[in-house]
């Protein structure tokens, strides 16, 4: 048994009865929707037509939201329905980043994730979903797709149907008859707060914090200008070919959710890189024969634990249900890299504390034994976020195989910068620290240029790369990341006129890494998923 939906766009009249029925059935708050009717208009008056497209959870067979959820709050039932359990949700918003269809939201009242659950409570007693019952044109068809005699199974077999974003390999179980590319492909039209009946477009609950930062009230031409120039420059030719060069605009859609992972995530990526980098650099210096006093080791170890504690605080701050943060460790879903990262952080913290105690009490054997596994856990702390971002399949730019390399390099740069500061205040020096910093900066610049200039496989990732190189983030990238964060520190450290040059280079390099993280976290979230 596998339940699914068919939306017959030949019949949909855009009455929004399905949206109202869904809100009534599930008591959905104002400003968020489990199902909604997206409207796009094509052509120029008077030769225009309006396309309606009912949008909701696709109940994917390979659901990325289920894979990334750290507490199994989202799960797939035996009948194929993707359901959720409010009592387990911690409000991490990972599922929202993973869903390519923008189908999830944070309920402003419960502070937990929610979405269409196929009215599972109705299915369990033999009833159809509320949206199916209410539709006056029978444009929404539900049923068991594995039953060859069901209406939905026959429609899928006999009609030419489409699914949204098949390239995501999620195997969606929501099919459209006569689906229009202008409505199904979010890249075709830009978002705006000037929709009809769009008084909630500023966002509610969690989203209100970021609503003013969203791309509001901008025409297609303004969006292009902001991204850096002409249509050709942002790779819109394929879209124009699909539309036949007609004027197409989005006239109604669900409110934009804005930036879901904000400054807290940027800051925690930085602090965990510092926590891991300080310890990794200390071990590298020790293994290569540097003479580091016990007091300096203790100071560096304590610094590493302080930044690790800051990482945990920032992670909890980003949750919409912060009181449930321990669910990640106590109710883990092992497929989620958020869980694996939580255990990396916990184990690294425990081993680093043990190493610190062994160093303080001069337990040389324990110190020696714990150093290697602690470094391995530190590398895990530095790199696991890259795999978490890769699980966020809704964001194409985060699928880059180079992202783990970025995370390791950033940890080395920040760690080396931290050690340069330690060495300045302890009146010591190390040529090896400077060498590690220079190599890390150089390789980081190389990987950045390769990632941004290599042809990208999808429209969304191309648009993000263009935003970074020539659009919204260009000035921050070229000035703060490349010049201030890489070129200038390399010059200062190479020149080595005085210890202050190393200090300045270390601080500037860390600023560059922070800005780099901010861009990489924020920019992909500006691409609309619906």
N, C-alpha and C positions, 0 to 999 in steps of 0.2 A: 504493500500500500504506500502510495506517495501522493500527498495532496499538492495541488498547484492552482494557479490562477490563469485565466485567459482574459485579456482586456480587448474587447471588440471595438476598435476605434471607428468602425463604420456606423456604430449605433450611439456612441457616447455623445451627449448633447451638452456636456459641461455644466450640469445643474448643481454639482457639489453635494448631492444627496448622500453619496457614499461618505464624504468627509463628515457631514453632520451626524449620520448614523453611527459612524465610528466614534466620534466624540461623545455622543450620548451613551453608547454601549459601554465605553471604557472610562468615562468621566475624564476625558483628555483636557488638560488646561488650555486656556486661550494662549495663542502664540506658538504652539507646537502642534504637530499633526502626526498621526500614524498613517493616514492615507490622505492624499490631496490630489487635486486636479491641476496639473500644469497646463498653461495655455500659451501657445505661440501663434503669432500672426504673420502670414507670408504675403508678399506682394505690396503694391502701392495703390492707395485708394483711387478709384473705386474697385479695382481688380484685386481684391484681397480675399483670403479665407483664413479661418481660425481653426487651429488644430488642438484638440483636447487629449490629454494623456494622463490617465490615472496612475499615480505613483505611490509605491509603498514597498515594504520588505519583499524581496524576491524569493525568500525561503530557499536559499541556495543549497544544493546537495553538498557542495564543498564550501561551507560558510566560513569566510575569514573572520567574522565577528566571534564565532564560537572558538576558533583556533586561538585567537589572541586573548580572549577573556581570561583573566588570571584566577578567577574564583568559581568558574563553571556557572556563573549567573545566567549565561546563555548556553543553550543546549539544543540538540536536535532530537525530537521525539521519534519513536519508531515509525510513525506515519509520515515523516518527512517535514513536519512543521518545526520551524525554528522558534522556540519559546524562550522565556526568560523568567528568572526568579528574583524578584525585588529584594528579598531578604539576604541575598548573597552579594549583591552589587556594591562595589566600593566607589563608584563614580569616577573611575580613572579615565574614561573617554577613549580608551584604546579601541573599543568596538566601533566607535564612530569614525576613527581614522582608518580602520580596516575595511569598512563597508564601502564598496565603490559606488553605491547607489544613494548615499546620504539618507538612509532609511531610519537611522536611530537618532534619538535626542535625549537630553537630560531633562527629566520631569522636574519643573521648577518647584513642585510641592514635595515630592518624595526624595529629590536629589539623587535619583537613580536612573539608569538607562531604561528606555522604553521604546517600543516599536510595534508594528502590526504583528500579532501572534496568531493570525488566521482565526480569531475568535475561538481559540481552542476549547474554552469552556462550553461553547455552543456545539462544536463538533462532537464533544464527548457525550452529549445527550441527543445526538442525531439531528441537530439543526445546522443550517448553513450560516456562514458569516453574515454579520449585520449589513455590510455593504452590498452583498449579493442580493439579499432580500429586498432592500430598499430601492435598488436601481430600477427606474421606471422603464428603461429600454432593454433590460437584460443584457447590458453591455459588459457586465462582470460575471464570469462563469467560474465556478469553483468545482472541485471534485477530485476523485482518485484517478490520477493519470495512468496507473497500472491496470485499471479496469478497462478493457477494450470496448466495453459497451457504454461507458460513461460519456456524457456529452462533451466534456473537456478533452477526453482522449480522442474522440472522433474529430473535434475541431483542429487539434494539433496535427492529426494525421492528414486531414483533407485540405486545410487552409495553409497559405504561406504565412508563417508566423516569424516574428523577430523577438530577440531578447536584448536587453540593454547590456552593453559592454561585454560581449562574448569573449573578447581577448583576455579578460581577467581570469578565465578558467574557473569561475565559481559555480558553473552549471546551474544558472538561475532557473527557478520553476515558476516564473511569471512571464507569460508570453503575450505578445501584441499582434493582433490581426490588423493589417493596414497601418502598421506603426510608421510614423513619419520621422525621418532622421533629424529634422529640425527640432523635434520635441524630445526624442530619445537621447540625442547627443548633446550634453551640456556645453560643449565647446562652440556650438554653432551660435548661441546667443549669449549676451552678457547679462549679469544680474543687475538689478536696480531696486531702489526703494520707491519707485514711482508707479508700481503696479496698481491696477484698480483694486479696491478693497484691501490695501496693504498697510493698514494702520499698525500692525504688529511687526513690521519689517525691522524695527529697531532691536528686536530680540527681547526675550524674557529670561528670567532666572539666570542660569550660568552664562548665557549668550549676551546678556545686557552689558557685561563687563567689556566686551570686545566689539559691540555693535558699531560704535562710532568709528572704529578703525577699519570697518568693512568698506568695500568699494561701492559707495552709495551714489545713486542718482547720476551715474555716468553713462553716457551713450556709448554705443559700440565704437564710435570714432574716438571718444575720449579715452576709452580703455586702450585702444591701439596706440594713441599718442603717449599714454602713460607707460605702456610697455616698450615704447622706444621707436615708433615710426610707422611705416606702412604695413599693409596686410602681409606683403611678401616677407617682411622682416620677421614677423612672428609666425610664419609658416601657416597662414590661413588659406592657402591655395586649395588644399583638399576640401575644405569646408565650402568654399565658393563653388567648387565643381559639383558638390552634392546639391547645393541650393539652386544651381542654375543661375547664379548671379542675381537672384531676387532679394528684395529687402525683407529680412526676417527679424522679428523682435519678440522677446519674451514679454507677455503682458500680464501674466499672473503665475506666481510660484510660491512655494513655502518660504518663510523668512530665512535669510542667510544666517548661519550659525557663527560666522566670523572665525577668529583664531581660537581653536579649542585648546591647544597646548601653548600656553603663553610664556611669560618670562620665567615662571617657576621651572619649566622644563629646560629652558636654555641655561638657567643658573645651575640646575642639578647636573646637567651634562658637564658643565665646567668644574664643579666641585668634586665630582667623582673622578674626573680626569686628574685633578690635583692630588686627591687622596692616593690614587693608584700610582701616579707619576713620581711623587716624592719617595715612595717606598721602592719602586723599580729602580730609580736613579741611585738610591742609596746602596742597593744590592749590586748594581753594575759597578759603581765606584769601588766597593769593597772587593768584589771578585777580580777587578783589574789592578788590585794592589794599592789603591789609595789608602792612606793612613787617616782614618776618621776617628776622632776621639769618642769615648763613650757618651759624653754629655751631648755632643752634636748628634749622635745616633738617636739618643733619647728625645732630643728636641724635634728631630725630623719625624720620628715615629709618632710622637704626640700630635704634631702638625697633621700627619696623615689621618689620624683618628678624628681630629677636630673637623677636617674637611669631609670625612666620611659621615660624621654625625650631621653636618650641615646638609649633606646629600639626602639623608633620611628625612630630615625636617622638611626640605623642599618637596620631596616626593609626597609626603603626607599633606602638605599645603595645597598641592595640585588636585587632591581628591575632593570630590563633592560630598563624599561620605568619609571624612577623615577618621572618625571613631572606629571605622572598620578596617583600618590599615593592616592589622595583623592577620586578616583573612588571607592575604597573599601568602603567608607562611603556614597558616593553620588549616586553610581550605584550598590548597593549591590545585591548579589545573596545569599539569606539567608540560603541555604543548605551548604554553604562553611564555615568551621570553621575559615578560615582566616578573613572572614567578622565578625563573632561572636567575634573573638579575638580582632579585631580592635575596636569594640564597647565596649568590656570589658576594653580595655586600655583607651579609650576616657572617658567612664563613671567613671572609677576608678580615672583618672586624675582630672576630674571635682569635684568628691566627696572629694578627698584628698585635693584639693585646698580649697574647702569650709570648710572642717574640720580644715585646717591650719589657715584660716582666723578666724574661730570661736575660736580657741585656742588663737590666738594672741590678739583678741579683748575681750577675756574672755566672749564669748557668751556661757555660760555653757550648756544651753538647746540645742542649735544648735549642739554643740560639741557632746553631749550625743546622740542626735537623729541620727546624721550622722555616728557615729562610726560603728554600726553594718552593714548597707548597704555598707559602704566602705570596711569593711573586706570581705564581700561576693564578691564584685567586685575584691578585691585583690586575693582571692582564684581562681576566674575565670581567672584572668591574669596569675596566676601561672600554671594552669592546662590545659588551652585551647589548647596549642600546642600538647599535647598528642592526642587529638581528631583530630587535623589537620593531624598529622602523620598517624593516623589510616585511614584517608581518602585517604592517599597515598597508594592505594592498590597494586601498583607495587612493594612496598618494604615489603616483608613478615615480617621482624623482627620488623617493627614498628606497627604491628597489635597486639602486646602484651597487654592484659588487665591490666598488672601491670604498664604500662607506666604512667598513671595518678598518681598513688601512688608515683612513682619516682619523678614526677614534684613537688608534694606537699612536699615531704621530702627534696628535694633540696632547695626549698624555705625556709623551716624551718631551714635547716643547714646554708644557706647563711645569712638569717635574724638573726639567733642567733649569727653568726660570726660577722655580722655588729654591733650588740648591744654590743658584748664583746669589740670591738674596741672603740665604743662610751663610754662605761663605763670606759675603761682604761684612755682615754683622759679627762674624766670629774671626775676622781678619785672617781668613785662609783663602786658598785659591786651588783651582784644579783645571788643568788644560783639557782633561777628558770631558769635564762638564761642558766646556765651551765647544769642543768637537761634536759632542752629542747634540747640542743645541743647533749648531750650524748645519749638520747633516739632516736633522729632523726638519728644520725650516726649508731646506732645499728640496727634500723629497716631498714635503707638504705642498710646496708651490707647484712642483711637477704634477702631483696627483690632482690638484685643483684644476690645472690647465687641461689635463687629459680628460677629466670628468666633464668639464663644462664645454669643451670644444669637440669632443667625440660626438658624431651624429647620434641623437637620441631616438629610441624606437617608437615613442608615442608622442602625440600632440601635447599632452599635458606636461610631460617632462621637458619637451622642447620649449614650451612657454616659460617654465620655471627657469631654465638655463638662460633664456633671453632676458627675463626680469633681472637676473643676477649680473649678467655681462653688460647689458645695454639699457635696462629699464629701471624699474622702481628701486632696486637695490644696487645699481651700478656704482653710485658714488661711494656708498659704504663699503662695497666690495673692493673696488680699486684703491681707494684712499686708505681705509682703516685695516682691511685684511691684507692686501698685497703690499702696499707701500709701508704703512705704519707698523703692521704686524709681522711682516716677513723681510722686506728689503732693508728697511732702516735698522732693525735689530741685527741683521746679518752684518751690515756695515759697521755698526758700533762695536759688536763683539769681535769682528775680524781686526778692526783697527787697534782695539785693546790699549788705548792710550792711558787709561787709569781704571781702577775698580768701578768707579762711577759709571763708566761706559757700559760695563757689563750689567750693572743694576738697571740702567735706563733701557738697555736692550732687552733684559728679562721682562721688565714691566710692559714694554711695548708689545713684545711677543705674546704675552698673556692677554693683553687687550685685543690683539688681532684674533686670537683663538676664540675669545668670548663673542666678538662680533661675527666671526665665521659661524659659530654655533647658532647664534640668533638668526642669521640669514637662512641656514639650512633647516632649522626647525620651522620658521615662520613662512618662508616663501612658498613651499608646496601647499600650504593650507589656504593660500589665496586662489587656488584653482577650484572653481565650482565643481561639485560632484553631481549636481542635478540641475 
